[in-house]
């Protein structure tokens, strides 16, 4: 195993460990919006695309151009949630994300270099498979999270109030208006 391949393995393991901490510590603690729930499988899918090119295509200038384009798209798309994270994440989660933003393009760069040098075939073929497995877990999580039944508010009581909701000071609902 060449030094580059060892480096990519170590960085991919670091990336997986950071993602596990993000998922199992921070996401479980704060919960995820539907935007983030669906966004994470999209991130993984867009990561699989360049990895798949390096695993399956010949290292030609045409495929290299496609690989680089897919890498840029993947690196940009993973930042899409930062608007949500700015208001919902604790500093430690931001730090994990910053490390992931550093490791992500470095792994892609290492894979691309191995591909262009004709090295690391087993690793280059394993990484997209592992990423698809993780994306499958993410999609399953979305399905399970959206199937949970959330208690619904029964608004029929409020509908019977009519204008009393707005101007009746003798009804108990007046307390709600005051609190609002």
C-alpha positions, -999 to +999 in steps of 0.1 A: +000+000+000+015+034-011+018+063+013-010+082-006-034+053-002-026+051+035-033+088+038-066+085+020-076+056+042-068+075+074-086+106+062-116+086+051-117+070+086-114+104+102-143+116+079-164+087+089-156+092+126-165+129+124-197+121+106-206+095+133-201+121+160-221+146+141-249+121+135-250+102+168-242+131+192-253+164+177-281+154+153-298+131+179-295+158+206-311+187+186-331+169+160-331+177+123-355+197+102-369+180+070-345+202+050-315+187+068-330+152+069-333+151+031-302+173+025-278+148+041-286+119+016-282+145-012-248+154+002-238+117+002-252+110-033-232+140-046-201+126-029-206+091-044-207+106-079-170+117-082-159+086-062-177+064-087-160+081-116-126+074-100-137+038-092-151+029-126-139+052-154-105+053-172-083+082-161-086+103-193-087+140-196-124+139-203-132+119-173-109+140-152-128+171-162-161+154-152-145+143-119-133+178-110-167+192-118-184+167-096-159+173-068-166+211-069-203+205-069-200+181-040-178+205-020-202+234-025-234+215-018-222+202+016-222+238+028-259+244+020-270+238+056-248+264+072-277+289+072-296+264+094-266+255+114-258+292+122-290+294+144-294+258+156-259+243+163-237+245+194-200+256+188-187+220+190-210+209+162-198+239+141-162+227+148-171+191+136-186+206+104-155+227+098-133+197+101-156+178+077-154+207+052-116+204+053-114+166+050-140+162+023-121+179-006-088+164+006-102+129+004-115+137-031-082+151-041-064+120-028-088+097-046-084+117-078-046+115-075-046+077-069-069+074-099-047+094-122-017+074-111-035+041-115-032+032-078-055+022-050-080+004-071-095-016-042-099+016-021-113+036-050-139+009-055-147+005-018-153+042-010-184+047-032-198+014-019-194+025+017-208+059+009-239+044-008-243+023+024-242+054+045-266+072+022-290+043+024-289+046+062-296+084+058-326+077+035-340+051+059-337+076+087-357+101+067-384+076+060-386+066+097-385+102+109-412+114+086-435+084+095-436+093+131-471+106+139-470+140+154-498+151+177-522+174+158-539+203+174-577+200+173-588+235+161-625+227+161-629+244+195-614+276+182-635+275+150-667+277+171-656+309+188-661+331+158-655+367+166-655+359+203-619+348+198-610+385+191-632+405+214-649+385+241-632+394+274-655+371+295-644+338+278-614+319+291-599+323+256-592+359+265-563+347+287-547+332+256-550+365+237-534+384+266-505+359+266-500+362+229 
